[in-house]
Amino acid sequence: MIVSEITVIGAGPGGCTTALSLAMKGIRVLMVDQASFPRDKVCGDALSGKVVLTLKRLNEDFPKELSIEPSVIPSHGVSFVAPNGKVLNVPFRRELDPENPPGFIAKRIDFDNWLFNKAAAHPLINIETGVRIENFVKENDEWILSDKENNFSIRTKLVVAADGAHSRFAKEVGGVVMEEEHYCAGLRGYYSGVKDLDENGFIELHFTKEFLPGYFWIFPLANGLANVGVGMRSDIVSKKKINLRKEMINLIENHPVLKKRFKDATLIDSIKGYGLPLGSKKRPLSGDGFLLVGDAGALIDPFTGEGIGNAMICGLKAGEIISGIKNNIYNKEALMAYDESVYKRLWPELNLSKKMQELVKYPWLFNLVVNRANNSKTLRETISCMFEDLDLRGRLKDPMFYLKVLFERK
Ligand SMILES: Cc1cc2nc3c(=O)[nH]c(=O)nc-3n(C[C@H](O)[C@H](O)[C@H](O)COP(=O)(O)OP(=O)(O)OC[C@H]3O[C@@H](n4cnc5c(N)ncnc54)[C@H](O)[C@@H]3O)c2cc1C
């Protein structure tokens, strides 16, 4: 049996950031993953500004080091395609700065492996891969974690569950239940030969009238490839009995604009699906002897589908809170500070994004904002700033914003 004071289950972005954040503070940690790296994760592969900032907090040089990986491309903005087909290009920053990109896009098999190797290189991080933790037994103030057959076991005082959207620990111990209205179904396929991919790595979100309230995305990747996918809230998928795969293929083959762009495109591998537990509801993220990080705590942005940055922010916060705990007493009361810290940072934007989900229910309003923004530099800049400045994003829930959009002079 391995004995470790702190154990992180899962070596995705949330787990690796937790381990690195603890190690930076001189704390030894064990990290376990069921997979052997490099391993894939179904995702849109877009790494937001939050990922870049968190990497910088871990190590000043990490963003630069990531940017020179051949599998990584910079991303400078997002293009929204409104239900009426009008496109709104929103740069993440006012000025394009090729030296200092605000975001990146990289296949998760590459990004996760890069981050995993950073963790593996740290002398205070011990790693076990190829081990799936299935049993969690509490003995006084310690956990005995083991695989299905009890061939592998760990005695530990604190468990950080960073084992993703299907976290067994979060379900069995943390009491996190899957609620369809707070969950999204997503599909992703890798394509070559998609026409007109943006050369500045703008990610494309298409809100086509045929597929609302779901969305279709095209994210450019290195080597001329593209990550193409769809997402829709699970309660709507169930209620309307939607076959997401069929809908995705239908858009690619029959949508008047998309079919031209996919005319010579080839699907590489196959279309794969995975769940997105949304942070549209506050849930407890800790308890006696445990913390939930990233998807295990259901913290994906309900409007943008962004979860990597949120998982990494959780990891950073977990390291900060754990390192501040006195006498290694990891009880519910002490760990409560983690919930407070995570929600203080993430809840304002999660809550706002929950409200922005509503926008797609009103295609006319969406069309209106996009039409006006295309004709107004000020409005375009406002929307551009919304990605960096939460107060500005707050304008979207303010009715005055829409009145100004209506009456603003071009
Ligand atoms: C279709 C789709 C598109 C998305 N697009 C984006 C996007 O473009 N940008 C973005 O920011 N987010 C996106 N997301 C969300 C993002 O993928 C997740 O939020 C992110 O992976 C969460 O990181 P994590 O570390 O919490 O979990 P994960 O990355 O899922 O890592 C969990 C790890 O735990 C391991 N594990 C699981 N169970 C066990 C066990 N019992 N024992 C040991 N190990 C275990 C797994 O092998 C895995 O390595 C998307 C999600 C989907 C499904």
The ligand as a MOL file (V3000), in Angstrom:
LIG
                    3D

  0  0  0     0  0            999 V3000
M  V30 BEGIN CTAB
M  V30 COUNTS 53 58 0 0 0
M  V30 BEGIN ATOM
M  V30 1 C -17.3550 18.1480 -26.6680 0
M  V30 2 C -16.6540 19.0220 -25.6360 0
M  V30 3 C -16.0570 20.2280 -26.0580 0
M  V30 4 C -15.3900 21.0350 -25.1090 0
M  V30 5 N -14.7170 22.1500 -25.5410 0
M  V30 6 C -13.9730 22.8760 -24.6910 0
M  V30 7 C -13.1420 23.9330 -25.1490 0
M  V30 8 O -13.0030 24.1700 -26.3620 0
M  V30 9 N -12.4570 24.6560 -24.2310 0
M  V30 10 C -12.5280 24.3860 -22.8910 0
M  V30 11 O -11.9140 25.1000 -22.0980 0
M  V30 12 N -13.2780 23.3450 -22.4300 0
M  V30 13 C -13.9790 22.5730 -23.2890 0
M  V30 14 N -14.6770 21.4690 -22.8230 0
M  V30 15 C -14.6370 21.1500 -21.3840 0
M  V30 16 C -13.2970 20.5070 -21.0030 0
M  V30 17 O -13.0510 19.3970 -21.8400 0
M  V30 18 C -13.3220 20.0540 -19.5240 0
M  V30 19 O -13.9140 21.0730 -18.7500 0
M  V30 20 C -11.9150 19.7580 -18.9870 0
M  V30 21 O -11.3640 18.6220 -19.6030 0
M  V30 22 C -11.9520 19.5550 -17.4600 0
M  V30 23 O -10.6780 19.1840 -16.9770 0
M  V30 24 P -10.5450 18.1930 -15.7000 0
M  V30 25 O -9.0920 18.1640 -15.3780 0
M  V30 26 O -11.5150 18.5850 -14.6780 0
M  V30 27 O -11.0360 16.7590 -16.2210 0
M  V30 28 P -10.4800 15.8200 -17.3930 0
M  V30 29 O -9.7340 16.6120 -18.4010 0
M  V30 30 O -11.6440 15.0280 -17.8740 0
M  V30 31 O -9.4280 14.8680 -16.6690 0
M  V30 32 C -9.8680 13.8670 -15.7760 0
M  V30 33 C -8.7880 12.8090 -15.6580 0
M  V30 34 O -9.1870 11.8680 -14.6590 0
M  V30 35 C -8.8780 10.5580 -15.0890 0
M  V30 36 N -9.8100 9.6510 -14.3690 0
M  V30 37 C -11.1590 9.5950 -14.4840 0
M  V30 38 N -11.6690 8.6920 -13.6130 0
M  V30 39 C -10.6230 8.1750 -12.9440 0
M  V30 40 C -10.5180 7.1900 -11.9080 0
M  V30 41 N -11.5900 6.5840 -11.3930 0
M  V30 42 N -9.2760 6.8690 -11.4520 0
M  V30 43 C -8.1640 7.4830 -11.9520 0
M  V30 44 N -8.2320 8.4180 -12.9320 0
M  V30 45 C -9.4260 8.7640 -13.4120 0
M  V30 46 C -9.0660 10.5900 -16.5890 0
M  V30 47 O -8.3160 9.5840 -17.2500 0
M  V30 48 C -8.5640 12.0050 -16.9350 0
M  V30 49 O -7.2010 12.0130 -17.2830 0
M  V30 50 C -15.3530 20.6480 -23.7410 0
M  V30 51 C -15.9430 19.4320 -23.3380 0
M  V30 52 C -16.5660 18.6250 -24.2810 0
M  V30 53 C -17.1650 17.3140 -23.8390 0
M  V30 END ATOM
M  V30 BEGIN BOND
M  V30 1 1 1 2
M  V30 2 1 2 3
M  V30 3 2 2 52
M  V30 4 2 3 4
M  V30 5 1 4 5
M  V30 6 1 4 50
M  V30 7 2 5 6
M  V30 8 1 6 7
M  V30 9 1 6 13
M  V30 10 2 7 8
M  V30 11 1 7 9
M  V30 12 1 9 10
M  V30 13 2 10 11
M  V30 14 1 10 12
M  V30 15 2 12 13
M  V30 16 1 13 14
M  V30 17 1 14 15
M  V30 18 1 14 50
M  V30 19 1 15 16
M  V30 20 1 16 17
M  V30 21 1 16 18
M  V30 22 1 18 19
M  V30 23 1 18 20
M  V30 24 1 20 21
M  V30 25 1 20 22
M  V30 26 1 22 23
M  V30 27 1 23 24
M  V30 28 2 24 25
M  V30 29 1 24 26
M  V30 30 1 24 27
M  V30 31 1 27 28
M  V30 32 2 28 29
M  V30 33 1 28 30
M  V30 34 1 28 31
M  V30 35 1 31 32
M  V30 36 1 32 33
M  V30 37 1 33 34
M  V30 38 1 33 48
M  V30 39 1 34 35
M  V30 40 1 35 36
M  V30 41 1 35 46
M  V30 42 1 36 37
M  V30 43 1 36 45
M  V30 44 2 37 38
M  V30 45 1 38 39
M  V30 46 1 39 40
M  V30 47 2 39 45
M  V30 48 1 40 41
M  V30 49 2 40 42
M  V30 50 1 42 43
M  V30 51 2 43 44
M  V30 52 1 44 45
M  V30 53 1 46 47
M  V30 54 1 46 48
M  V30 55 1 48 49
M  V30 56 2 50 51
M  V30 57 1 51 52
M  V30 58 1 52 53
M  V30 END BOND
M  V30 END CTAB
M  END
